[in-house]
Amino acid sequence: MAEGLTGIFKDFENNFSCDSIDEWREHLANAETTHRGNTECVTCGNQTTYVWKGKLKNGRVYPNVLCEDCKSQ
């Protein structure tokens, strides 16, 4: 576990924390992070569970996720 992370936004994987949403968005654009969860597919709306790893661009704070059916089309 990372030490000394005192900011509101925390990334334990990269040992980073900050209090500003602008700093957080910049961090997500420059550091590879892992996102896990359940969400709706952006194409069909079906619920899907995902593990996504990468850099988020264009000020995004979460990834757009496709379900397996939409990925295979």
C-alpha positions as semicolon CSV with decimal commas, in nm:
position;residue;x (nm);y (nm);z (nm)
1;M;0,000;0,000;0,000
2;A;0,124;0,347;-0,083
3;E;0,230;0,575;0,200
4;G;0,148;0,939;0,259
5;L;-0,146;0,978;0,021
6;T;-0,335;1,267;0,178
7;G;-0,533;1,417;-0,111
8;I;-0,901;1,359;-0,182
9;F;-0,828;1,176;-0,509
10;K;-0,600;0,874;-0,460
11;D;-0,424;0,636;-0,698
12;F;-0,255;0,371;-0,482
13;E;-0,122;0,186;-0,787
14;N;0,087;0,488;-0,892
15;N;0,142;0,639;-0,543
16;F;-0,034;0,964;-0,635
17;S;-0,290;1,187;-0,463
18;C;-0,426;1,537;-0,514
19;D;-0,713;1,763;-0,408
20;S;-0,799;1,923;-0,743
21;I;-1,017;1,765;-1,014
22;D;-0,799;1,933;-1,277
23;E;-0,484;1,768;-1,134
24;W;-0,671;1,436;-1,116
25;R;-0,777;1,456;-1,482
26;E;-0,418;1,540;-1,583
27;H;-0,292;1,241;-1,383
28;L;-0,545;1,005;-1,548
29;A;-0,434;1,129;-1,890
30;N;-0,065;1,069;-1,817
31;A;-0,059;0,758;-1,595
32;E;-0,181;0,412;-1,682
33;T;-0,452;0,322;-1,432
34;T;-0,678;0,020;-1,380
35;H;-1,054;0,064;-1,359
36;R;-1,289;-0,214;-1,242
37;G;-1,663;-0,215;-1,205
38;N;-2,009;-0,272;-1,344
39;T;-2,167;-0,032;-1,591
40;E;-2,393;-0,010;-1,892
41;C;-2,247;-0,076;-2,236
42;V;-2,217;0,256;-2,421
43;T;-2,363;0,097;-2,736
44;C;-2,652;-0,131;-2,630
45;G;-2,709;-0,039;-2,264
46;N;-2,671;-0,394;-2,127
47;Q;-2,501;-0,426;-1,788
48;T;-2,142;-0,545;-1,812
49;T;-1,858;-0,611;-1,569
50;Y;-1,522;-0,476;-1,678
51;V;-1,153;-0,443;-1,599
52;W;-0,998;-0,167;-1,807
53;K;-0,635;-0,052;-1,800
54;G;-0,497;0,250;-1,979
55;K;-0,477;0,629;-1,993
56;L;-0,794;0,837;-2,000
57;K;-0,784;1,124;-2,249
58;N;-1,001;1,431;-2,319
59;G;-1,067;1,506;-1,951
60;R;-1,245;1,176;-1,883
61;V;-1,240;1,029;-1,532
62;Y;-1,386;0,688;-1,626
63;P;-1,364;0,469;-1,939
64;N;-1,633;0,407;-2,200
65;V;-1,704;0,034;-2,182
66;L;-1,843;-0,206;-2,443
67;C;-2,002;-0,541;-2,354
68;E;-1,858;-0,859;-2,506
69;D;-2,140;-0,883;-2,765
70;C;-2,076;-0,531;-2,894
71;K;-1,698;-0,585;-2,897
72;S;-1,741;-0,893;-3,119
73;Q;-1,951;-0,715;-3,384
